[in-house]
Amino acid sequence: MSTNQPLISINIPVFKCEKYILRCLESVKNQTYKNFEIILVNDCTPDESMAVIEKFVKENPNLNIAIYEHEKNSGLSVVRNTGIKLSKGEYIYFLDSDDEITENCIELLVNNALKTDAQITIAQNRWINTFDNTTKDFGFPTTASKKYYSNKAEIFSVYSNGDFPSSSWNKLIKRDFIVDNEIYFVLGLFAQDELWFFHLLLKTDTLAVIDEITYLYYLHGESVIFNRTKKNFENFLTILEHFTQAYHEEKIKL
């Protein structure tokens, strides 16, 4: 049974983020909800990201921060899986190291999750374009018509219509739900948020949506969406094969 202040595990990957990681960490530090742990997984970053992090940790001894060092660069899929396995919280929240969250992000998500007991709670996001200093609300929008779903087939149907964003970030997810169903990221694949979220929704019975913007997604020259390569597109064909296999194995009746 959830307490009124469940522990939240905020997972942040560390790789080539020296220009952004302090902003990210400060946004977590400033949360109105205080019962959280920060899980930082260093994927052998070659820059000064860890120096920034170590300074932040030293200056904030009151924060619950765990740092895990990969022995070799393994990619984001392995980083996410490591974070899941290290998390001690009742809920997991993925936050990318070049983004930030609003001060009330975790509080809003937790309040809704406790009220609905949903396995997944999704909030809205804002794009911040660093190229022209503009912002766009609901950059990756949640356009679902309802605020709570309790039917697996309906959830999957809404997802298939494109009404849930397929990112892994900005979602509060019950840790036991992920672990018990073994919903981990597939090793060796790149940019696979869509596949992981697909696997997640194949098992989801309850899902809640809130309208508030809680996540600030930064568009810059190093953003993943601006750095697609031939390798990424070839990888996408493999992801499609995983989609097909998982869907047929689950046999959801729509």
HUPEJO-V224919 format. One record per residue. RES is the residue in three letters. PSI is psi as a letter, one per 30 degrees, with the letter a starting at -180 (* if undefined). Layout:
# HUPEJO-V224919
RES_PSI + RES_PSI
This chain:
# HUPEJO-V224919
MET_k + SER_k + THR_l + ASN_f + GLN_i + PRO_k + LEU_k + ILE_k + SER_j + ILE_j + ASN_k + ILE_k + PRO_k + VAL_j + PHE_j + LYS_h + CYS_g + GLU_f + LYS_f + TYR_f + ILE_e + LEU_e + ARG_e + CYS_e + LEU_e + GLU_e + SER_e + VAL_e + LYS_e + ASN_g + GLN_k + THR_f + TYR_k + LYS_f + ASN_i + PHE_l + GLU_k + ILE_k + ILE_j + LEU_k + VAL_j + ASN_j + ASP_h + CYS_h + THR_k + PRO_f + ASP_a + GLU_g + SER_e + MET_e + ALA_e + VAL_e + ILE_e + GLU_e + LYS_e + PHE_e + VAL_e + LYS_e + GLU_f + ASN_i + PRO_f + ASN_f + LEU_k + ASN_j + ILE_k + ALA_k + ILE_k + TYR_k + GLU_j + HIS_k + GLU_f + LYS_l + ASN_k + SER_f + GLY_l + LEU_e + SER_e + VAL_e + VAL_e + ARG_e + ASN_e + THR_e + GLY_e + ILE_e + LYS_e + LEU_f + SER_k + LYS_f + GLY_l + GLU_f + TYR_l + ILE_k + TYR_k + PHE_k + LEU_k + ASP_k + SER_f + ASP_g + ASP_a + GLU_l + ILE_l + THR_l + GLU_e + ASN_g + CYS_d + ILE_e + GLU_e + LEU_e + LEU_e + VAL_e + ASN_e + ASN_e + ALA_e + LEU_e + LYS_e + THR_f + ASP_g + ALA_k + GLN_e + ILE_k + THR_k + ILE_k + ALA_a + GLN_l + ASN_l + ARG_k + TRP_k + ILE_j + ASN_j + THR_f + PHE_e + ASP_g + ASN_h + THR_l + THR_l + LYS_j + ASP_k + PHE_h + GLY_e + PHE_i + PRO_l + THR_j + THR_g + ALA_k + SER_f + LYS_l + LYS_f + TYR_k + TYR_k + SER_g + ASN_k + LYS_e + ALA_e + GLU_e + ILE_e + PHE_e + SER_e + VAL_e + TYR_e + SER_f + ASN_f + GLY_g + ASP_f + PHE_k + PRO_k + SER_g + SER_l + SER_f + TRP_l + ASN_h + LYS_k + LEU_k + ILE_k + LYS_k + ARG_e + ASP_e + PHE_e + ILE_e + VAL_e + ASP_e + ASN_g + GLU_h + ILE_i + TYR_l + PHE_k + VAL_k + LEU_k + GLY_g + LEU_k + PHE_l + ALA_h + GLN_g + ASP_e + GLU_e + LEU_e + TRP_e + PHE_e + PHE_e + HIS_e + LEU_e + LEU_f + LEU_f + LYS_f + THR_k + ASP_f + THR_k + LEU_k + ALA_l + VAL_k + ILE_l + ASP_f + GLU_k + ILE_k + THR_f + TYR_k + LEU_j + TYR_j + TYR_k + LEU_j + HIS_l + GLY_f + GLU_g + SER_k + VAL_e + ILE_f + PHE_g + ASN_h + ARG_k + THR_l + LYS_e + LYS_e + ASN_e + PHE_e + GLU_e + ASN_e + PHE_e + LEU_e + THR_e + ILE_e + LEU_e + GLU_e + HIS_e + PHE_e + THR_e + GLN_e + ALA_e + TYR_e + HIS_e + GLU_e + GLU_e + LYS_h + ILE_k + LYS_j + LEU_*
